[in-house]
Amino acid sequence: MKNLSIGILLFPKLTQLDLTGPYEVFSRIPNSEVHLVWKDTDPVTSDKGLTILPTTTFDKCPKLNIICVPGGPGQVDLMDDEETLNFIRIKAKEADLITSVCTGSLVLGAAGLLVGYQATSHWASIDQLRMLGAIPLSERVVADRNRITGAGVTSGIDFALKLVSELCGEEVAKAIQLQMEYDPAPPFESGSPYSASKNTVDFVKNKISSFQEERLNATLKASRKLGLI
């Protein structure tokens, strides 16, 4: 297998597991190098206060075989950040696979990279993909040609293992899964709006409603810039 250069976008107020889940998988791929990319190399703080160091910058980022965009609250600011969107567009032209986790798919959409593609996102935001020209699918991982998108947060591990299976074969992916002892057995059937109780779903929707309005406005603005509405 050829050497792989994988770039994961690192940005302020991202959800760290959107990044660190796939990173843990990708870093175990034989002959691979994973780059954490941002505008500069200053420490970046996640939405919950974890500080992560970029390993390279937009200007110095090498050619990438895979580009991955995580999500999180900071995604809203990226939707109108032309420097970041242009970087993603440039790297997407040279990459074999253009990927995302959670609401990172909305950033790909804002860059105009999901028009006509099936994609997924966090359950609370998946409907916004349609405004960006994508075809939303409520699935854990969605692959459409060279676009691979993962749903909310924890699905980043599933997404990354599927990607490894596609690139390196199922046995390599299975070995990585075993090394990580990724054998989920959640204590509650509450990880999806389809399995959680109505009370739990209503509670979470109410808790995030004001931010979701902010996210929706960012998506609408990006859609207008793309000439889709």
SULCORTA-V407454 format. One record per residue. N is the residue number from 1. RES is the residue in three letters. PHI is phi as a letter, one per 40 degrees, with the letter a starting at -180 (999 if undefined). PSI is psi as a letter, one per 20 degrees, with the letter a starting at -180 (999 if undefined). BURIAL is + if it has 9 or more other C-alpha atoms within 8 Angstrom, else -. Layout:
n & res & phi & psi & burial
N & RES & PHI & PSI & BURIAL
N & RES & PHI & PSI & BURIAL
//
This chain:
n & res & phi & psi & burial
1 & MET & 999 & p & -
2 & LYS & c & q & -
3 & ASN & c & q & -
4 & LEU & b & p & +
5 & SER & b & o & +
6 & ILE & b & p & +
7 & GLY & b & p & +
8 & ILE & b & p & +
9 & LEU & c & p & +
10 & LEU & b & p & +
11 & PHE & a & q & +
12 & PRO & d & q & +
13 & LYS & g & k & +
14 & LEU & c & r & +
15 & THR & c & o & +
16 & GLN & c & h & +
17 & LEU & c & h & +
18 & ASP & d & h & +
19 & LEU & c & g & +
20 & THR & c & h & -
21 & GLY & c & g & +
22 & PRO & c & h & +
23 & TYR & d & g & +
24 & GLU & d & h & -
25 & VAL & c & g & +
26 & PHE & d & h & +
27 & SER & c & i & +
28 & ARG & c & i & -
29 & ILE & c & p & +
30 & PRO & d & q & -
31 & ASN & f & k & -
32 & SER & b & q & +
33 & GLU & b & p & +
34 & VAL & b & p & +
35 & HIS & b & p & +
36 & LEU & b & o & +
37 & VAL & b & p & +
38 & TRP & a & a & +
39 & LYS & c & h & -
40 & ASP & a & a & -
41 & THR & b & j & +
42 & ASP & c & q & -
43 & PRO & d & q & -
44 & VAL & b & p & +
45 & THR & b & p & +
46 & SER & c & r & +
47 & ASP & c & h & +
48 & LYS & b & j & -
49 & GLY & g & j & -
50 & LEU & c & p & -
51 & THR & c & p & -
52 & ILE & b & q & -
53 & LEU & c & p & +
54 & PRO & c & q & +
55 & THR & b & i & -
56 & THR & a & r & +
57 & THR & b & r & +
58 & PHE & d & g & +
59 & ASP & c & h & -
60 & LYS & b & i & -
61 & CYS & c & p & +
62 & PRO & c & r & -
63 & LYS & c & p & -
64 & LEU & b & p & +
65 & ASN & c & h & +
66 & ILE & b & p & +
67 & ILE & b & p & +
68 & CYS & b & p & +
69 & VAL & b & o & +
70 & PRO & c & r & +
71 & GLY & b & a & +
72 & GLY & h & r & +
73 & PRO & d & h & +
74 & GLY & c & i & +
75 & GLN & d & h & +
76 & VAL & d & g & +
77 & ASP & c & h & -
78 & LEU & c & h & +
79 & MET & c & h & +
80 & ASP & b & k & +
81 & ASP & b & n & -
82 & GLU & c & h & -
83 & GLU & c & g & -
84 & THR & c & g & +
85 & LEU & c & h & +
86 & ASN & c & h & +
87 & PHE & c & g & +
88 & ILE & c & g & +
89 & ARG & c & g & +
90 & ILE & c & g & -
91 & LYS & c & h & +
92 & ALA & c & h & +
93 & LYS & c & h & -
94 & GLU & c & i & +
95 & ALA & c & q & +
96 & ASP & c & h & -
97 & LEU & b & p & +
98 & ILE & b & o & +
99 & THR & b & r & +
100 & SER & a & r & +
101 & VAL & b & p & +
102 & CYS & f & c & +
103 & THR & c & j & +
104 & GLY & d & h & +
105 & SER & c & h & +
106 & LEU & c & h & +
107 & VAL & c & g & +
108 & LEU & d & g & +
109 & GLY & c & g & +
110 & ALA & c & h & +
111 & ALA & c & i & +
112 & GLY & g & k & +
113 & LEU & b & j & -
114 & LEU & b & j & +
115 & VAL & c & o & +
116 & GLY & g & j & -
117 & TYR & b & q & +
118 & GLN & c & q & +
119 & ALA & a & r & +
120 & THR & b & r & +
121 & SER & a & a & +
122 & HIS & d & q & +
123 & TRP & d & h & +
124 & ALA & c & i & -
125 & SER & b & i & +
126 & ILE & c & h & +
127 & ASP & c & h & -
128 & GLN & c & i & +
129 & LEU & d & h & +
130 & ARG & c & h & +
131 & MET & c & i & +
132 & LEU & b & j & +
133 & GLY & g & j & +
134 & ALA & c & r & +
135 & ILE & b & o & +
136 & PRO & c & p & +
137 & LEU & b & p & +
138 & SER & c & m & +
139 & GLU & b & q & -
140 & ARG & c & g & +
141 & VAL & b & p & +
142 & VAL & b & p & +
143 & ALA & b & p & +
144 & ASP & b & o & +
145 & ARG & f & c & -
146 & ASN & c & j & -
147 & ARG & b & p & +
148 & ILE & b & p & +
149 & THR & b & q & +
150 & GLY & b & q & +
151 & ALA & c & b & +
152 & GLY & c & p & +
153 & VAL & f & e & +
154 & THR & c & h & +
155 & SER & c & i & +
156 & GLY & d & h & +
157 & ILE & c & g & +
158 & ASP & d & g & +
159 & PHE & d & g & +
160 & ALA & c & h & +
161 & LEU & c & h & +
162 & LYS & c & g & +
163 & LEU & c & g & +
164 & VAL & c & g & +
165 & SER & c & g & +
166 & GLU & c & h & -
167 & LEU & c & h & -
168 & CYS & b & i & +
169 & GLY & h & q & +
170 & GLU & c & h & +
171 & GLU & c & h & -
172 & VAL & c & g & +
173 & ALA & c & g & +
174 & LYS & c & h & -
175 & ALA & c & g & -
176 & ILE & c & g & +
177 & GLN & d & g & +
178 & LEU & c & g & -
179 & GLN & d & h & -
180 & MET & c & i & -
181 & GLU & f & l & -
182 & TYR & c & n & -
183 & ASP & b & m & -
184 & PRO & c & p & -
185 & ALA & a & m & -
186 & PRO & c & q & -
187 & PRO & c & i & -
188 & PHE & b & q & -
189 & GLU & c & m & -
190 & SER & a & k & -
191 & GLY & c & j & -
192 & SER & a & q & -
193 & PRO & c & i & +
194 & TYR & c & h & -
195 & SER & b & h & -
196 & ALA & c & q & +
197 & SER & c & q & -
198 & LYS & d & h & -
199 & ASN & c & g & -
200 & THR & c & g & -
201 & VAL & c & g & +
202 & ASP & c & h & -
203 & PHE & c & g & -
204 & VAL & c & g & -
205 & LYS & d & g & +
206 & ASN & c & h & -
207 & LYS & c & h & -
208 & ILE & b & j & -
209 & SER & c & g & -
210 & SER & c & g & -
211 & PHE & c & h & -
212 & GLN & c & h & +
213 & GLU & c & g & -
214 & GLU & c & g & +
215 & ARG & c & g & +
216 & LEU & c & g & +
217 & ASN & c & h & -
218 & ALA & c & h & +
219 & THR & c & g & +
220 & LEU & c & g & +
221 & LYS & c & g & -
222 & ALA & c & h & +
223 & SER & c & g & +
224 & ARG & c & g & +
225 & LYS & c & h & -
226 & LEU & c & i & +
227 & GLY & g & k & -
228 & LEU & c & i & +
229 & ILE & b & 999 & -
//
